[in-house]
Amino acid sequence: MAKSRSKGPYGYSPSVWRMIGRGMELGAIIGGLTYVGYLGDEHYGTGPWLTLTGAVLATVGGSYNLVKEVLFPPRVGRSARGSFPEKREDSRDGSRPDGEHH
């Protein structure tokens, strides 16, 4: 019997929802920094330069994060080394699991 993949809302897989979220994040970053640049231009009278700078920085930085997410998706439940975290042998109070102290 084939193993079924988990589906999120509306029948899409969780990875699709993650990508939709990343796309919305990219749009929000671009819109937000462009608006901050616009406010700076209005305050300092610098013309379109701060608006353009905010838009370009947001596009480059947001696109980098989006590409990084697509090429290297996070591994759920795993540490950065790619394996499950190891159990600590010592507890915080200095005792060992067998009850002895150091």
N, CA and C of each residue as an Amber inpcrd file, in Angstrom:
protein
   306
   0.8350000  -1.1670000   0.0000000   0.0000000   0.0000000   0.0000000
   0.8880000   1.2410000   0.0000000   0.5710000   2.2100000  -0.8260000
   1.3760000   3.4240000  -0.9420000   1.1440000   4.3240000   0.2610000
   2.2230000   4.9390000   0.7010000   2.1530000   5.8430000   1.8350000
   1.6110000   7.1880000   1.3590000   0.5670000   7.6890000   2.0180000
   0.0030000   8.9710000   1.5990000   0.7350000  10.1140000   2.2860000
   0.9060000  11.1940000   1.5560000   1.5710000  12.3700000   2.0980000
   0.5340000  13.2030000   2.8340000   0.9780000  13.8850000   3.8770000
   0.0490000  14.7210000   4.6230000  -0.3220000  15.9320000   3.7800000
  -1.5470000  16.3220000   3.8950000  -2.0440000  17.4650000   3.1440000
  -2.4090000  18.5700000   4.1240000  -2.1520000  19.7780000   3.7140000
  -2.5280000  20.9370000   4.5120000  -3.9200000  21.3940000   4.1300000
  -4.2660000  22.6270000   4.4890000  -5.5800000  23.1540000   4.1110000
  -5.7700000  23.1560000   2.6010000  -6.9720000  22.8970000   2.1650000
  -7.3650000  22.8790000   0.7520000  -6.6440000  21.8060000  -0.0500000
  -6.0420000  20.8240000   0.6010000  -5.4350000  19.7030000  -0.0890000
  -4.0250000  19.9260000  -0.5880000  -3.4300000  21.0810000  -0.3190000
  -2.0470000  21.3330000  -0.7440000  -1.0760000  20.7860000   0.2860000
   0.1030000  20.3960000  -0.1750000   1.1050000  19.8750000   0.7530000
   1.6920000  21.0190000   1.5690000   2.2640000  20.7200000   2.7420000
   2.8560000  21.7700000   3.5770000   3.9540000  22.5500000   2.8710000
   4.6840000  21.9230000   1.9450000   5.7460000  22.6480000   1.2560000
   5.1710000  23.7430000   0.3510000   3.9960000  23.5140000  -0.2070000
   3.3590000  24.5440000  -1.0240000   3.0000000  25.7400000  -0.1560000
   2.4570000  25.4760000   1.0390000   2.1090000  26.5680000   1.9440000
   3.3550000  27.3130000   2.4070000   4.4440000  26.5940000   2.5950000
   5.6930000  27.2500000   2.9960000   6.1640000  28.1900000   1.8890000
   6.0730000  27.7640000   0.6400000   6.4930000  28.6090000  -0.4760000
   5.5550000  29.8130000  -0.6480000   4.2510000  29.6060000  -0.4390000
   3.3180000  30.7290000  -0.4940000   3.6750000  31.7460000   0.5830000
   3.9960000  31.2720000   1.7580000   4.4010000  32.1600000   2.8460000
   5.6730000  32.9180000   2.5160000   6.6350000  32.2490000   1.8940000
   7.8900000  32.9190000   1.5220000   7.6470000  33.9790000   0.4550000
   6.7510000  33.7010000  -0.4840000   6.4170000  34.6930000  -1.5060000
   5.7430000  35.9150000  -0.9060000   4.8460000  35.6820000   0.0550000
   4.1990000  36.8040000   0.7260000   5.2110000  37.5950000   1.5550000
   6.1440000  36.8880000   2.1640000   7.2030000  37.5520000   2.9300000
   8.0490000  38.4410000   2.0170000   8.3850000  37.9320000   0.8360000
   9.1660000  38.7150000  -0.1200000   8.4100000  39.9820000  -0.5230000
   7.1280000  39.8530000  -0.8140000   6.3310000  41.0190000  -1.1790000
   6.2320000  42.0360000  -0.0520000   6.0760000  41.5540000   1.1710000
   5.9850000  42.4590000   2.3190000   7.3060000  43.1890000   2.5550000
   8.4240000  42.4820000   2.3910000   9.7350000  43.1120000   2.5820000
   9.9530000  44.1940000   1.5300000   9.6440000  43.8810000   0.2800000
   9.8370000  44.8640000  -0.7920000   8.9280000  46.0770000  -0.5670000
   7.6670000  45.8230000  -0.2740000   6.7390000  46.9240000  -0.0340000
   7.1230000  47.7530000   1.1790000   7.5330000  47.0940000   2.2480000
   7.8900000  47.8040000   3.4720000   9.1100000  48.6890000   3.3220000
  10.1810000  48.1430000   2.7510000  11.3910000  48.9580000   2.5950000
  11.2300000  50.0400000   1.5320000  10.4120000  49.7840000   0.5260000
  10.1300000  50.8310000  -0.4610000   9.3730000  51.9780000   0.2080000
   8.4250000  51.6350000   1.0670000   7.6620000  52.6660000   1.7750000
   8.5480000  53.4500000   2.7360000   9.4440000  52.7660000   3.4270000
  10.3880000  53.4600000   4.3190000  11.2620000  54.4120000   3.5020000
  11.7080000  53.9810000   2.3400000  12.4770000  54.8540000   1.4620000
  11.6720000  56.0520000   0.9990000  10.4000000  55.8340000   0.6960000
   9.5170000  56.9290000   0.2960000   9.3820000  57.9520000   1.4250000
   9.1740000  57.4540000   2.6440000   9.0720000  58.3660000   3.7870000
  10.3630000  59.1520000   3.9740000  11.4960000  58.4920000   3.7860000
  12.7760000  59.1860000   3.8770000  12.9240000  60.2470000   2.8060000
  12.4870000  59.9350000   1.5980000  12.5330000  60.9230000   0.5160000
  11.6460000  62.1250000   0.8230000  10.4640000  61.8890000   1.3760000
   9.5640000  62.9840000   1.7260000  10.1750000  63.8600000   2.8210000
  10.7990000  63.2200000   3.7940000  11.3650000  63.9660000   4.9270000
  12.6120000  64.7610000   4.5330000  13.5170000  64.1190000   3.8040000
  14.7860000  64.7580000   3.4670000  14.7970000  65.4500000   2.1010000
  13.7630000  65.2480000   1.3030000  13.6860000  65.8670000  -0.0220000
  14.7420000  65.3540000  -0.9860000  15.0230000  64.0570000  -0.9290000
  16.0930000  63.4900000  -1.7500000  15.6010000  62.9220000  -3.0810000
  14.3500000  63.1950000  -3.4320000  13.8600000  62.6770000  -4.7070000
  13.5790000  61.1940000  -4.6050000  13.7530000  60.4680000  -5.6710000
  13.3950000  59.0440000  -5.6130000  14.5180000  58.1420000  -5.0890000
  15.6340000  58.7010000  -4.6380000  16.8060000  57.8690000  -4.3670000
  16.6470000  56.9300000  -3.1880000  16.0750000  57.3630000  -2.0890000
  15.8870000  56.4570000  -0.9430000  14.8130000  55.4140000  -1.2420000
  13.8070000  55.8020000  -2.0170000  12.7790000  54.8360000  -2.4310000
  13.3960000  53.7420000  -3.2920000  14.1990000  54.1500000  -4.2590000
  14.8510000  53.1610000  -5.1330000  15.8440000  52.2990000  -4.3500000
  16.5810000  52.9140000  -3.4430000  17.5370000  52.1510000  -2.6340000
  16.8240000  51.1130000  -1.7830000  15.7220000  51.5140000  -1.1360000
  14.9530000  50.5650000  -0.3280000  14.3950000  49.4300000  -1.1620000
  13.8850000  49.7580000  -2.3550000  13.3140000  48.7230000  -3.2180000
  14.3850000  47.7460000  -3.7030000  15.5480000  48.2730000  -4.0840000
  16.6180000  47.4000000  -4.5890000  17.1730000  46.5190000  -3.4710000
  17.4390000  47.1120000  -2.3020000  17.9590000  46.3090000  -1.1820000
  16.9670000  45.2310000  -0.7650000  15.6870000  45.5790000  -0.7220000
  14.6700000  44.5960000  -0.3360000  14.5590000  43.4790000  -1.3750000
  14.6270000  43.8360000  -2.6410000  14.5260000  42.8240000  -3.6940000
  15.7070000  41.8720000  -3.6650000  16.9020000  42.4190000  -3.5050000
  18.0990000  41.5600000  -3.4650000  18.0920000  40.6770000  -2.2230000
  17.8660000  41.2810000  -1.0630000  17.8770000  40.5010000   0.1780000
  16.7460000  39.4940000   0.2420000  15.5440000  39.8980000  -0.1390000
  14.4050000  38.9860000  -0.1200000  14.5450000  37.8640000  -1.1230000
  15.0790000  38.1680000  -2.2960000  15.2940000  37.1230000  -3.3030000
  16.3440000  36.1260000  -2.8460000  17.3790000  36.6130000  -2.1760000
  18.3940000  35.7150000  -1.6260000  17.7620000  34.7440000  -0.6330000
  16.9370000  35.2620000   0.2750000  16.2800000  34.3840000   1.2490000
  15.3400000  33.4000000   0.5730000  14.6310000  33.8310000  -0.4530000
  13.7060000  32.9450000  -1.1580000  14.4580000  31.8270000  -1.8780000
  15.5360000  32.1720000  -2.5730000  16.3190000  31.1590000  -3.2810000
  16.9650000  30.1960000  -2.2870000  17.4710000  30.7190000  -1.1790000
  18.0740000  29.8700000  -0.1450000  17.0450000  28.8830000   0.4030000
  15.8240000  29.3400000   0.6030000  14.7630000  28.4660000   1.1190000
  14.3880000  27.3860000   0.1030000  14.3700000  27.7350000  -1.1670000
  14.0020000  26.7630000  -2.1980000  15.1100000  25.7210000  -2.3830000
  16.3600000  26.1690000  -2.3990000  17.4620000  25.2390000  -2.6370000
  17.8120000  24.4040000  -1.4100000  17.6750000  24.9810000  -0.2210000
  18.0370000  24.2910000   1.0200000  16.8940000  24.3760000   2.0130000
  15.8100000  23.6110000   1.8040000  14.6730000  23.6960000   2.7330000
  15.0720000  23.1920000   4.1180000  14.4470000  23.7410000   5.1500000
  14.7970000  23.3200000   6.5140000  14.3600000  21.8850000   6.7670000
  15.1150000  21.1990000   7.5810000  14.7530000  19.8310000   7.9540000
  14.0570000  19.8790000   9.2980000  12.8220000  19.4750000   9.3060000
  12.0300000  19.5300000  10.5210000  12.4670000  18.4210000  11.4660000
  12.7030000  18.7800000  12.7240000  13.0580000  17.7970000  13.7400000
  14.5050000  17.3710000  13.7250000  15.3370000  18.0450000  12.9820000
  16.7450000  17.6840000  12.9260000  17.5950000  18.8830000  13.2800000
  18.7670000  18.6140000  13.7940000  19.6690000  19.7030000  14.1430000
  20.4040000  20.1820000  12.8990000  21.2350000  21.1950000  13.0520000
  21.9500000  21.7670000  11.9110000  22.9150000  20.7660000  11.2870000
  23.3800000  19.7800000  12.0710000  24.3160000  18.7940000  11.5270000
  23.6140000  17.7110000  10.7280000  22.2770000  17.7160000  10.7250000
  21.5500000  16.7420000   9.9330000  21.1900000  15.4690000  10.6800000
  21.3860000  15.4320000  11.9930000  20.9910000  14.2710000  12.7630000
  20.1890000  14.7390000  13.9630000  19.5280000  13.8080000  14.5940000
  18.7440000  14.1690000  15.7680000  19.6720000  14.5700000  16.9010000
  19.2410000  15.5160000  17.7450000  20.0960000  15.9540000  18.8390000
  20.4420000  14.7900000  19.7730000  21.6640000  14.8040000  20.2460000
  22.0970000  13.7440000  21.1440000  21.5940000  14.0070000  22.5490000
  21.3540000  12.9270000  23.2950000  20.9250000  13.0840000  24.6740000
  22.1120000  13.4880000  25.5270000  21.8410000  14.3520000  26.4780000
  22.8880000  14.7500000  27.4140000  23.0540000  13.6480000  28.4440000
  24.2750000  13.3350000  28.7350000  24.5190000  12.2930000  29.7120000
  24.3870000  12.8140000  31.1340000  24.7360000  14.0620000  31.3690000
  24.6580000  14.6420000  32.7020000  23.4370000  15.5330000  32.8040000
  22.8090000  15.5260000  33.9680000  21.6990000  16.4420000  34.1780000
  22.2410000  17.7750000  34.6780000  21.3840000  18.7400000  34.8180000
  21.8200000  20.0810000  35.2020000  22.3470000  20.1410000  36.6320000
  21.8930000  19.2810000  37.5040000  22.3500000  19.3560000  38.8950000
  23.6650000  18.6150000  39.1250000  24.2600000  18.0970000  38.0720000
  25.5580000  17.4500000  38.1940000  25.4860000  15.9500000  38.4630000
  24.2710000  15.4080000  38.6290000  24.1710000  13.9750000  38.8770000
  24.0800000  13.2230000  37.5530000  24.5000000  11.9980000  37.5700000
  24.4230000  11.1430000  36.3910000  23.1070000  10.3730000  36.4310000
  22.7040000   9.7980000  35.3070000  21.4590000   9.0460000  35.2960000
  21.4380000   7.8940000  36.2980000  22.6190000   7.3550000  36.6820000
  22.6540000   6.2510000  37.6480000  22.6330000   6.7520000  39.0970000
  22.5370000   8.0950000  39.2970000  22.4110000   8.6410000  40.6290000
  23.7230000   9.0950000  41.2430000  24.8690000   8.7950000  40.6250000
  26.1400000   9.1990000  41.1820000  26.4420000  10.6360000  40.8230000
  27.2370000  11.2960000  41.6850000  27.6770000  12.6670000  41.4030000
  29.1130000  12.6340000  40.9060000  29.5320000  13.6870000  40.2140000
  30.9070000  13.7740000  39.7050000  31.8520000  14.0410000  40.8390000
